[in-house]
Amino acid sequence: MNSRPAHDELRAGYCQKQPASCSPAPDLVSHHLSLLILLFPVFFFGFLISSFLILHSYPLALNIISVCWILFAVIWLLAAFATKKSVYRESGAQRLRYIIPLLLGWFLLAKGHRLSDPLNHRVIPRLEALAWIGAGLCIAGLAFCVWARFTLGRNWSGVVTLKGGHELITSGPYALVRHPIYTGLLTMFVATVIVLGHIAGIIAIPFVIVSFWVKLRSEENLMLKKFPNEYAAYQQRVKRIIPFIL
C-alpha cells in the first residue's frame, strides 16, 4: 500500500488553507542572511568607532580643549580690531595688578607637568569620563565667552578702559552674570585643570580668580562713575560671575 500520494494530497490541501506556513524555507534563510550582510558593516564600523573613542578618549579630549583655546585666541584677536576708540585707559602699573597673577596661573597650568615634584604630580585620575566632562565644560565655556563678546560688541576692551559712546550692556549673557567673559574663561580653565590633573594646575586656579577679581573690581568702579544709577541697580539684580550665587 502506497501512502505517499495521499500524504501529498493532504499537504496540498493544507497549504491552500495555510499558505504562510508552507513558504519555502530557503527563501526565509536567504532573507535573514541578506539582512545580516547589510547590517554587518554598520555594526563593525560602530564597534571600531566606539573602540577608538574609548582607547583614545583622553588624547581626543585634550585636543578638543587645545582647539577651544586656539579658537578663543583667534576670535579675540580678530574682534579686537572692531572696537570703539578709548577715552580713558588705566596705567601700566594698574594693569600689572591683574596681569602678573594671570601669567603665573597660565604658567603653572601649561608647564605644570614639566615642573619638579610635587607640582607635576597628578592628583585628578586620568579617567575617560572626566576627560569628556572636561572637554564638554571647555566647549561650553568657549561658547559663553563668544556669546558675551559679540553681545558686548564694540564696547569691549582687553584692559580697563572707557570707550567713546560707551554703552551699558545688560542683555544676553549679561542678564545672567555681570562678567560673563570671565565666567566662560574660568570654566575653560577649570576644565583644562580637570583633564591635565596635576597639582600645579590646581594651584593656578586661585591666581586666575584673583586676577579676574582685581580686574572686574576696577571695571565696576569705572562703570559706576559712568552709569551711577543704572549700574548700581544692575549690581543689585545680577551677580558677578556665578548666576544667583556670586
Phi and psi restraints in degrees (value plus and minus 20) as a CYANA .aco file:
   2 ASN   PHI    -122.8   -82.8
   2 ASN   PSI      93.0   133.0
   3 SER   PHI    -113.3   -73.3
   3 SER   PSI     -23.3    16.7
   4 ARG   PHI     -81.8   -41.8
   4 ARG   PSI     -67.7   -27.7
   5 PRO   PHI     -80.0   -40.0
   5 PRO   PSI     -60.4   -20.4
   6 ALA   PHI     -83.0   -43.0
   6 ALA   PSI     -58.7   -18.7
   7 HIS   PHI     -84.9   -44.9
   7 HIS   PSI     -60.5   -20.5
   8 ASP   PHI     -86.6   -46.6
   8 ASP   PSI     -58.1   -18.1
   9 GLU   PHI     -84.9   -44.9
   9 GLU   PSI     -60.1   -20.1
  10 LEU   PHI     -84.1   -44.1
  10 LEU   PSI     -61.6   -21.6
  11 ARG   PHI     -86.0   -46.0
  11 ARG   PSI     -60.0   -20.0
  12 ALA   PHI     -83.9   -43.9
  12 ALA   PSI     -61.1   -21.1
  13 GLY   PHI     -84.5   -44.5
  13 GLY   PSI     -58.3   -18.3
  14 TYR   PHI     -87.4   -47.4
  14 TYR   PSI     -60.4   -20.4
  15 CYS   PHI     -88.5   -48.5
  15 CYS   PSI     -47.9    -7.9
  16 GLN   PHI     -87.5   -47.5
  16 GLN   PSI     -52.4   -12.4
  17 LYS   PHI    -102.8   -62.8
  17 LYS   PSI     -56.2   -16.2
  18 GLN   PHI    -144.3  -104.3
  18 GLN   PSI      52.3    92.3
  19 PRO   PHI     -85.6   -45.6
  19 PRO   PSI     -50.7   -10.7
  20 ALA   PHI     -86.0   -46.0
  20 ALA   PSI     -55.9   -15.9
  21 SER   PHI     -96.6   -56.6
  21 SER   PSI     -30.8     9.2
  22 CYS   PHI    -128.7   -88.7
  22 CYS   PSI      -7.7    32.3
  23 SER   PHI     -86.7   -46.7
  23 SER   PSI     127.5   167.5
  24 PRO   PHI     -82.9   -42.9
  24 PRO   PSI     109.4   149.4
  25 ALA   PHI     -81.7   -41.7
  25 ALA   PSI     -57.7   -17.7
  26 PRO   PHI     -79.5   -39.5
  26 PRO   PSI     -53.3   -13.3
  27 ASP   PHI     -85.5   -45.5
  27 ASP   PSI     -59.5   -19.5
  28 LEU   PHI     -85.8   -45.8
  28 LEU   PSI     -61.7   -21.7
  29 VAL   PHI     -84.5   -44.5
  29 VAL   PSI     -64.0   -24.0
  30 SER   PHI     -85.5   -45.5
  30 SER   PSI     -53.1   -13.1
  31 HIS   PHI     -84.8   -44.8
  31 HIS   PSI     -66.4   -26.4
  32 HIS   PHI     -84.8   -44.8
  32 HIS   PSI     -57.9   -17.9
  33 LEU   PHI     -85.0   -45.0
  33 LEU   PSI     -58.1   -18.1
  34 SER   PHI     -84.9   -44.9
  34 SER   PSI     -60.3   -20.3
  35 LEU   PHI     -82.7   -42.7
  35 LEU   PSI     -62.7   -22.7
  36 LEU   PHI     -82.8   -42.8
  36 LEU   PSI     -60.4   -20.4
  37 ILE   PHI     -84.9   -44.9
  37 ILE   PSI     -59.2   -19.2
  38 LEU   PHI     -90.5   -50.5
  38 LEU   PSI     -58.1   -18.1
  39 LEU   PHI    -103.2   -63.2
  39 LEU   PSI     -38.9     1.1
  40 PHE   PHI     -78.2   -38.2
  40 PHE   PSI     -67.7   -27.7
  41 PRO   PHI     -78.9   -38.9
  41 PRO   PSI     -55.9   -15.9
  42 VAL   PHI     -82.9   -42.9
  42 VAL   PSI     -69.5   -29.5
  43 PHE   PHI     -86.0   -46.0
  43 PHE   PSI     -56.9   -16.9
  44 PHE   PHI     -86.1   -46.1
  44 PHE   PSI     -70.2   -30.2
  45 PHE   PHI     -90.5   -50.5
  45 PHE   PSI     -51.5   -11.5
  46 GLY   PHI     -82.1   -42.1
  46 GLY   PSI     -60.7   -20.7
  47 PHE   PHI     -84.9   -44.9
  47 PHE   PSI     -62.2   -22.2
  48 LEU   PHI     -83.6   -43.6
  48 LEU   PSI     -63.5   -23.5
  49 ILE   PHI     -85.7   -45.7
  49 ILE   PSI     -65.2   -25.2
  50 SER   PHI     -84.2   -44.2
  50 SER   PSI     -58.9   -18.9
  51 SER   PHI     -84.8   -44.8
  51 SER   PSI     -59.7   -19.7
  52 PHE   PHI     -83.5   -43.5
  52 PHE   PSI     -63.7   -23.7
  53 LEU   PHI     -84.5   -44.5
  53 LEU   PSI     -58.2   -18.2
  54 ILE   PHI     -89.3   -49.3
  54 ILE   PSI     -65.3   -25.3
  55 LEU   PHI     -94.2   -54.2
  55 LEU   PSI     -48.1    -8.1
  56 HIS   PHI    -137.2   -97.2
  56 HIS   PSI       2.5    42.5
  57 SER   PHI     -83.8   -43.8
  57 SER   PSI     -61.6   -21.6
  58 TYR   PHI     -85.9   -45.9
  58 TYR   PSI     -72.1   -32.1
  59 PRO   PHI     -79.5   -39.5
  59 PRO   PSI     -56.7   -16.7
  60 LEU   PHI     -86.1   -46.1
  60 LEU   PSI     -63.0   -23.0
  61 ALA   PHI     -83.2   -43.2
  61 ALA   PSI     -59.7   -19.7
  62 LEU   PHI     -84.8   -44.8
  62 LEU   PSI     -59.3   -19.3
  63 ASN   PHI     -86.3   -46.3
  63 ASN   PSI     -58.9   -18.9
  64 ILE   PHI     -81.2   -41.2
  64 ILE   PSI     -63.4   -23.4
  65 ILE   PHI     -84.5   -44.5
  65 ILE   PSI     -61.5   -21.5
  66 SER   PHI     -81.2   -41.2
  66 SER   PSI     -63.1   -23.1
  67 VAL   PHI     -83.5   -43.5
  67 VAL   PSI     -58.7   -18.7
  68 CYS   PHI     -79.2   -39.2
  68 CYS   PSI     -65.7   -25.7
  69 TRP   PHI     -87.1   -47.1
  69 TRP   PSI     -56.8   -16.8
  70 ILE   PHI     -85.8   -45.8
  70 ILE   PSI     -63.6   -23.6
  71 LEU   PHI     -81.4   -41.4
  71 LEU   PSI     -61.4   -21.4
  72 PHE   PHI     -78.7   -38.7
  72 PHE   PSI     -67.8   -27.8
  73 ALA   PHI     -82.8   -42.8
  73 ALA   PSI     -62.3   -22.3
  74 VAL   PHI     -86.7   -46.7
  74 VAL   PSI     -66.2   -26.2
  75 ILE   PHI     -81.8   -41.8
  75 ILE   PSI     -63.9   -23.9
  76 TRP   PHI     -87.2   -47.2
  76 TRP   PSI     -56.9   -16.9
  77 LEU   PHI     -86.4   -46.4
  77 LEU   PSI     -64.8   -24.8
  78 LEU   PHI     -88.8   -48.8
  78 LEU   PSI     -61.3   -21.3
  79 ALA   PHI     -89.7   -49.7
  79 ALA   PSI     -41.0    -1.0
  80 ALA   PHI     -85.2   -45.2
  80 ALA   PSI     -40.0     0.0
  81 PHE   PHI    -100.4   -60.4
  81 PHE   PSI     -31.7     8.3
  82 ALA   PHI    -134.5   -94.5
  82 ALA   PSI      45.5    85.5
  83 THR   PHI    -148.9  -108.9
  83 THR   PSI     140.3   180.3
  84 LYS   PHI     -93.1   -53.1
  84 LYS   PSI     140.5   180.5
  85 LYS   PHI     -91.5   -51.5
  85 LYS   PSI     116.2   156.2
  86 SER   PHI     -99.4   -59.4
  86 SER   PSI     117.3   157.3
  87 VAL   PHI    -127.6   -87.6
  87 VAL   PSI     -33.1     6.9
  88 TYR   PHI    -166.5  -126.5
  88 TYR   PSI     118.0   158.0
  89 ARG   PHI    -159.6  -119.6
  89 ARG   PSI     115.1   155.1
  90 GLU   PHI     -85.2   -45.2
  90 GLU   PSI     140.6   180.6
  91 SER   PHI     -96.0   -56.0
  91 SER   PSI     144.4   184.4
  92 GLY   PHI     -82.3   -42.3
  92 GLY   PSI     -57.4   -17.4
  93 ALA   PHI     -84.6   -44.6
  93 ALA   PSI     -60.4   -20.4
  94 GLN   PHI     -84.5   -44.5
  94 GLN   PSI     -56.0   -16.0
  95 ARG   PHI     -86.9   -46.9
  95 ARG   PSI     -54.3   -14.3
  96 LEU   PHI     -83.2   -43.2
  96 LEU   PSI     -43.0    -3.0
  97 ARG   PHI     -80.9   -40.9
  97 ARG   PSI     -53.1   -13.1
  98 TYR   PHI    -129.2   -89.2
  98 TYR   PSI     -37.6     2.4
  99 ILE   PHI     -93.0   -53.0
  99 ILE   PSI     -60.6   -20.6
 100 ILE   PHI     -82.3   -42.3
 100 ILE   PSI     -72.1   -32.1
 101 PRO   PHI     -83.5   -43.5
 101 PRO   PSI     -50.9   -10.9
 102 LEU   PHI     -86.6   -46.6
 102 LEU   PSI     -63.4   -23.4
 103 LEU   PHI     -85.3   -45.3
 103 LEU   PSI     -58.7   -18.7
 104 LEU   PHI     -82.4   -42.4
 104 LEU   PSI     -62.1   -22.1
 105 GLY   PHI     -83.3   -43.3
 105 GLY   PSI     -64.1   -24.1
 106 TRP   PHI     -85.2   -45.2
 106 TRP   PSI     -58.1   -18.1
 107 PHE   PHI     -83.2   -43.2
 107 PHE   PSI     -65.0   -25.0
 108 LEU   PHI     -83.4   -43.4
 108 LEU   PSI     -58.8   -18.8
 109 LEU   PHI     -91.0   -51.0
 109 LEU   PSI     -67.1   -27.1
 110 ALA   PHI     -95.1   -55.1
 110 ALA   PSI     -55.0   -15.0
 111 LYS   PHI    -129.1   -89.1
 111 LYS   PSI     -13.1    26.9
 112 GLY   PHI     -78.9   -38.9
 112 GLY   PSI     -55.8   -15.8
 113 HIS   PHI     -90.0   -50.0
 113 HIS   PSI     -35.5     4.5
 114 ARG   PHI    -121.1   -81.1
 114 ARG   PSI     -26.3    13.7
 115 LEU   PHI     -97.8   -57.8
 115 LEU   PSI     147.2   187.2
 116 SER   PHI     -94.2   -54.2
 116 SER   PSI     140.0   180.0
 117 ASP   PHI     -82.9   -42.9
 117 ASP   PSI     119.3   159.3
 118 PRO   PHI    -114.6   -74.6
 118 PRO   PSI     -16.9    23.1
 119 LEU   PHI     -82.0   -42.0
 119 LEU   PSI     -52.8   -12.8
 120 ASN   PHI    -108.4   -68.4
 120 ASN   PSI     -18.8    21.2
 121 HIS   PHI     -93.2   -53.2
 121 HIS   PSI     112.3   152.3
 122 ARG   PHI    -105.1   -65.1
 122 ARG   PSI     104.1   144.1
 123 VAL   PHI    -134.1   -94.1
 123 VAL   PSI     -39.1     0.9
 124 ILE   PHI    -115.6   -75.6
 124 ILE   PSI      99.6   139.6
 125 PRO   PHI     -81.0   -41.0
 125 PRO   PSI     128.3   168.3
 126 ARG   PHI    -105.4   -65.4
 126 ARG   PSI      62.8   102.8
 127 LEU   PHI    -131.9   -91.9
 127 LEU   PSI     125.0   165.0
 128 GLU   PHI     -79.8   -39.8
 128 GLU   PSI     -61.0   -21.0
 129 ALA   PHI     -81.9   -41.9
 129 ALA   PSI     -64.4   -24.4
 130 LEU   PHI     -86.6   -46.6
 130 LEU   PSI     -55.4   -15.4
 131 ALA   PHI     -82.7   -42.7
 131 ALA   PSI     -62.6   -22.6
 132 TRP   PHI     -94.4   -54.4
 132 TRP   PSI     -52.2   -12.2
 133 ILE   PHI     -82.1   -42.1
 133 ILE   PSI     -64.9   -24.9
 134 GLY   PHI     -81.5   -41.5
 134 GLY   PSI     -63.6   -23.6
 135 ALA   PHI     -84.0   -44.0
 135 ALA   PSI     -61.9   -21.9
 136 GLY   PHI     -83.5   -43.5
 136 GLY   PSI     -62.2   -22.2
 137 LEU   PHI     -84.1   -44.1
 137 LEU   PSI     -59.1   -19.1
 138 CYS   PHI     -85.8   -45.8
 138 CYS   PSI     -61.5   -21.5
 139 ILE   PHI     -83.0   -43.0
 139 ILE   PSI     -64.0   -24.0
 140 ALA   PHI     -83.5   -43.5
 140 ALA   PSI     -61.7   -21.7
 141 GLY   PHI     -82.8   -42.8
 141 GLY   PSI     -62.4   -22.4
 142 LEU   PHI     -82.8   -42.8
 142 LEU   PSI     -64.7   -24.7
 143 ALA   PHI     -80.3   -40.3
 143 ALA   PSI     -60.6   -20.6
 144 PHE   PHI     -86.5   -46.5
 144 PHE   PSI     -60.5   -20.5
 145 CYS   PHI     -80.7   -40.7
 145 CYS   PSI     -68.9   -28.9
 146 VAL   PHI     -84.7   -44.7
 146 VAL   PSI     -61.6   -21.6
 147 TRP   PHI     -78.3   -38.3
 147 TRP   PSI     -65.9   -25.9
 148 ALA   PHI     -86.7   -46.7
 148 ALA   PSI     -59.9   -19.9
 149 ARG   PHI     -82.9   -42.9
 149 ARG   PSI     -64.5   -24.5
 150 PHE   PHI     -97.4   -57.4
 150 PHE   PSI     -44.4    -4.4
 151 THR   PHI     -89.5   -49.5
 151 THR   PSI     -58.9   -18.9
 152 LEU   PHI     -89.2   -49.2
 152 LEU   PSI     -51.9   -11.9
 153 GLY   PHI      44.5    84.5
 153 GLY   PSI    -156.0  -116.0
 154 ARG   PHI     -97.6   -57.6
 154 ARG   PSI     -22.3    17.7
 155 ASN   PHI    -100.6   -60.6
 155 ASN   PSI     -28.4    11.6
 156 TRP   PHI     -92.1   -52.1
 156 TRP   PSI     130.9   170.9
 157 SER   PHI    -172.8  -132.8
 157 SER   PSI     127.4   167.4
 158 GLY   PHI     -95.7   -55.7
 158 GLY   PSI     -38.5     1.5
 159 VAL   PHI    -144.0  -104.0
 159 VAL   PSI     153.8   193.8
 160 VAL   PHI     -94.6   -54.6
 160 VAL   PSI      89.0   129.0
 161 THR   PHI    -160.7  -120.7
 161 THR   PSI     147.5   187.5
 162 LEU   PHI    -142.4  -102.4
 162 LEU   PSI     106.2   146.2
 163 LYS   PHI    -112.3   -72.3
 163 LYS   PSI     136.2   176.2
 164 GLY   PHI     -87.7   -47.7
 164 GLY   PSI     107.8   147.8
 165 GLY   PHI      48.0    88.0
 165 GLY   PSI      14.8    54.8
 166 HIS   PHI     -82.0   -42.0
 166 HIS   PSI     117.0   157.0
 167 GLU   PHI    -132.3   -92.3
 167 GLU   PSI     128.8   168.8
 168 LEU   PHI    -112.1   -72.1
 168 LEU   PSI      91.5   131.5
 169 ILE   PHI    -115.3   -75.3
 169 ILE   PSI     102.8   142.8
 170 THR   PHI    -149.9  -109.9
 170 THR   PSI      -7.0    33.0
 171 SER   PHI    -124.2   -84.2
 171 SER   PSI     155.2   195.2
 172 GLY   PHI      41.7    81.7
 172 GLY   PSI    -153.7  -113.7
 173 PRO   PHI     -85.6   -45.6
 173 PRO   PSI     -40.9    -0.9
 174 TYR   PHI     -93.7   -53.7
 174 TYR   PSI     -30.2     9.8
 175 ALA   PHI    -103.6   -63.6
 175 ALA   PSI     -33.3     6.7
 176 LEU   PHI    -116.4   -76.4
 176 LEU   PSI     -64.7   -24.7
 177 VAL   PHI    -163.1  -123.1
 177 VAL   PSI     136.0   176.0
 178 ARG   PHI     -97.3   -57.3
 178 ARG   PSI     -42.0    -2.0
 179 HIS   PHI    -151.7  -111.7
 179 HIS   PSI      47.7    87.7
 180 PRO   PHI     -85.3   -45.3
 180 PRO   PSI     -47.3    -7.3
 181 ILE   PHI     -85.1   -45.1
 181 ILE   PSI     -61.2   -21.2
 182 TYR   PHI     -87.6   -47.6
 182 TYR   PSI     -54.9   -14.9
 183 THR   PHI     -81.0   -41.0
 183 THR   PSI     -67.2   -27.2
 184 GLY   PHI     -84.4   -44.4
 184 GLY   PSI     -61.6   -21.6
 185 LEU   PHI     -86.1   -46.1
 185 LEU   PSI     -61.7   -21.7
 186 LEU   PHI     -83.1   -43.1
 186 LEU   PSI     -58.1   -18.1
 187 THR   PHI     -82.7   -42.7
 187 THR   PSI     -64.9   -24.9
 188 MET   PHI     -83.1   -43.1
 188 MET   PSI     -59.7   -19.7
 189 PHE   PHI     -86.0   -46.0
 189 PHE   PSI     -67.6   -27.6
 190 VAL   PHI     -83.1   -43.1
 190 VAL   PSI     -58.7   -18.7
 191 ALA   PHI     -80.7   -40.7
 191 ALA   PSI     -61.2   -21.2
 192 THR   PHI     -86.2   -46.2
 192 THR   PSI     -59.0   -19.0
 193 VAL   PHI     -82.2   -42.2
 193 VAL   PSI     -61.2   -21.2
 194 ILE   PHI     -80.1   -40.1
 194 ILE   PSI     -62.1   -22.1
 195 VAL   PHI     -95.6   -55.6
 195 VAL   PSI     -61.5   -21.5
 196 LEU   PHI     -92.6   -52.6
 196 LEU   PSI     -65.0   -25.0
 197 GLY   PHI      57.7    97.7
 197 GLY   PSI     -15.8    24.2
 198 HIS   PHI    -109.7   -69.7
 198 HIS   PSI     142.6   182.6
 199 ILE   PHI     -82.2   -42.2
 199 ILE   PSI     -58.4   -18.4
 200 ALA   PHI     -78.8   -38.8
 200 ALA   PSI     -60.0   -20.0
 201 GLY   PHI     -85.2   -45.2
 201 GLY   PSI     -58.6   -18.6
 202 ILE   PHI     -86.0   -46.0
 202 ILE   PSI     -60.7   -20.7
 203 ILE   PHI     -84.3   -44.3
 203 ILE   PSI     -49.2    -9.2
 204 ALA   PHI     -89.4   -49.4
 204 ALA   PSI     -46.9    -6.9
 205 ILE   PHI     -76.7   -36.7
 205 ILE   PSI     -68.7   -28.7
 206 PRO   PHI     -80.3   -40.3
 206 PRO   PSI     -54.1   -14.1
 207 PHE   PHI     -82.7   -42.7
 207 PHE   PSI     -63.0   -23.0
 208 VAL   PHI     -87.7   -47.7
 208 VAL   PSI     -61.1   -21.1
 209 ILE   PHI     -81.4   -41.4
 209 ILE   PSI     -65.0   -25.0
 210 VAL   PHI     -80.5   -40.5
 210 VAL   PSI     -62.9   -22.9
 211 SER   PHI     -79.7   -39.7
 211 SER   PSI     -69.8   -29.8
 212 PHE   PHI     -85.2   -45.2
 212 PHE   PSI     -57.9   -17.9
 213 TRP   PHI     -85.8   -45.8
 213 TRP   PSI     -62.6   -22.6
 214 VAL   PHI     -82.3   -42.3
 214 VAL   PSI     -63.7   -23.7
 215 LYS   PHI     -88.4   -48.4
 215 LYS   PSI     -63.4   -23.4
 216 LEU   PHI     -88.3   -48.3
 216 LEU   PSI     -49.8    -9.8
 217 ARG   PHI     -84.5   -44.5
 217 ARG   PSI     -61.4   -21.4
 218 SER   PHI     -85.5   -45.5
 218 SER   PSI     -60.5   -20.5
 219 GLU   PHI     -84.5   -44.5
 219 GLU   PSI     -60.4   -20.4
 220 GLU   PHI     -89.7   -49.7
 220 GLU   PSI     -57.1   -17.1
 221 ASN   PHI     -81.6   -41.6
 221 ASN   PSI     -58.9   -18.9
 222 LEU   PHI     -88.1   -48.1
 222 LEU   PSI     -60.6   -20.6
 223 MET   PHI     -86.6   -46.6
 223 MET   PSI     -54.8   -14.8
 224 LEU   PHI     -86.8   -46.8
 224 LEU   PSI     -51.7   -11.7
 225 LYS   PHI     -92.8   -52.8
 225 LYS   PSI     -58.6   -18.6
 226 LYS   PHI     -99.0   -59.0
 226 LYS   PSI     -61.4   -21.4
 227 PHE   PHI    -147.9  -107.9
 227 PHE   PSI      50.9    90.9
 228 PRO   PHI     -78.1   -38.1
 228 PRO   PSI     -68.0   -28.0
 229 ASN   PHI     -99.7   -59.7
 229 ASN   PSI     -64.2   -24.2
 230 GLU   PHI     -85.4   -45.4
 230 GLU   PSI     -64.4   -24.4
 231 TYR   PHI     -92.7   -52.7
 231 TYR   PSI     -54.4   -14.4
 232 ALA   PHI     -81.7   -41.7
 232 ALA   PSI     -62.0   -22.0
 233 ALA   PHI     -87.3   -47.3
 233 ALA   PSI     -57.4   -17.4
 234 TYR   PHI     -82.8   -42.8
 234 TYR   PSI     -59.5   -19.5
 235 GLN   PHI     -83.3   -43.3
 235 GLN   PSI     -54.6   -14.6
 236 GLN   PHI     -91.0   -51.0
 236 GLN   PSI     -50.0   -10.0
 237 ARG   PHI    -107.3   -67.3
 237 ARG   PSI     -56.6   -16.6
 238 VAL   PHI    -144.8  -104.8
 238 VAL   PSI     117.4   157.4
 239 LYS   PHI     -96.1   -56.1
 239 LYS   PSI     146.3   186.3
 240 ARG   PHI     -91.1   -51.1
 240 ARG   PSI     -80.4   -40.4
 241 ILE   PHI    -143.1  -103.1
 241 ILE   PSI     -60.6   -20.6
 242 ILE   PHI    -128.2   -88.2
 242 ILE   PSI     100.2   140.2
 243 PRO   PHI     -73.8   -33.8
 243 PRO   PSI     110.1   150.1
 244 PHE   PHI      46.5    86.5
 244 PHE   PSI     -17.6    22.4
 245 ILE   PHI    -142.1  -102.1
 245 ILE   PSI     -79.3   -39.3
